[in-house]
Amino acid sequence: QVQLVESGGGLVQAGGSLRLSCAASGSIFSSNTMAWYRQAPGKQRELVAVITSGGSTNYVDSVKGRFTISRDNAKRTVYLQMNSLKPEDTAVYYCYFRDVDVRQWGQGTQVTVSS
């Protein structure tokens, strides 16, 4: 069983920055994928950024150039550095973990960007 613990959300003004963290614990395979999703009120959950254990990344177009996903495999932690935040980035952000056996979501962390 895998547990994910997220941290780093909060309230920030437009143009500001936040860094989200998600630490995984439990039995996991070294080959895995971790990602950040977000869900704004009244909208569907969307993939924001994804990173493989080998370091390959991909982003939704709306955050390219502003957000950076990274990971520390030794710490089993994935990060999302969010810069130049916009009010439309306001959402609950969820960490997601996947390996050959497991699909797991984090509890979510609120990010609110004020204009």
N, C-alpha and C positions, 0 to 999 in steps of 0.2 A: 504494500500500500504506500502511496506517495502523498505527502502533505506539502502544500504550498502556502507560504506565509508572505504576504505582500506588505509593503510599507512605502511611505513617501508621498502620498497624496496630500491635498490641501487646497487652500485658496490663494490665488495669485492674480496680480493685475495683468492685463494684456501686455504682451511683450516680455513678460517674465519667464522664469525657468523653474522647472521641477525635475527631480530624478526619482523614478520609481524603482523599487527593488523587489525581487521575488526569490525567496530561498526555498529550495526543494529538499525534502528529507525523505528517508525511506529507501526502499530497494528499487534502484533504477538501473537501466542499461546505460553504458557509456555513450552509445549512439542514440541520440534523442534530439527532439526539436522543442524549443521553447518559444513562446510568442506572447504578445500583448494584444488583447482585444479591448474594445470599448463599446459602451452602450449609453447613448443619450436618451433622455426621457422621450417616449413615444417613437423611438427609432429601433431598428434591428441592431443586434450586436454585429460589429464589423471588425475585421482583422486590421490591426494597426501596423504591426511589425513582427517579423519572425526571424529566428536565428537557429541554425543547426549546430550540432556539437562541433562540427568542423569550421564554424564561423561564417558560413554563407548567410546573407541577410536579404530581406525583401521588405518593402514598405508600401503602404497605400499611398497613392499619389498625393493626397492632401497633406501629408506630413513629411514628404521628401524634402531634404535640405534643412529641416527644423528638428526632427527627432532622430535619435541614434540608439539602436539596440545593441547591447553588448552582453557578454557573459563571462563569468569566471568559473571554469569547470571544476577547479579544485574546491571552490566554495559552493558549487551547485547553485549558483545565483545568476539570475538574469536581470539586467538593468534596462531602463528606458529613460534616456536623457531627453528632456523636452525643452526646447528653446523657442523663443519668439512665439509664445503661446497666444492663442486667439480665443475669443469667447466661444467659438464653435468647437473648440477642443474640450469643452465642458462635458463630462461624462463619468460614468463609473468605469474604471479600467480594471480588466481582469487578466491575470496571468494564466497561461495555459501550458501544460506539459504533455508531451506525447513520446512514448517509445514503443517498442514492439508489443508490449503487454498492457500498457497503461495509457489512459486518457484522463487527465485531471485538471480541474479548474481551481483557481484561487478564489478567495472570498470576495474580492473586489475592493478597490479603494477609490474614493471620490476625488475627482479633480474638478475644481471650479475656477474658471477664468473670468474675472470681472472686466468690464469695458471701461 
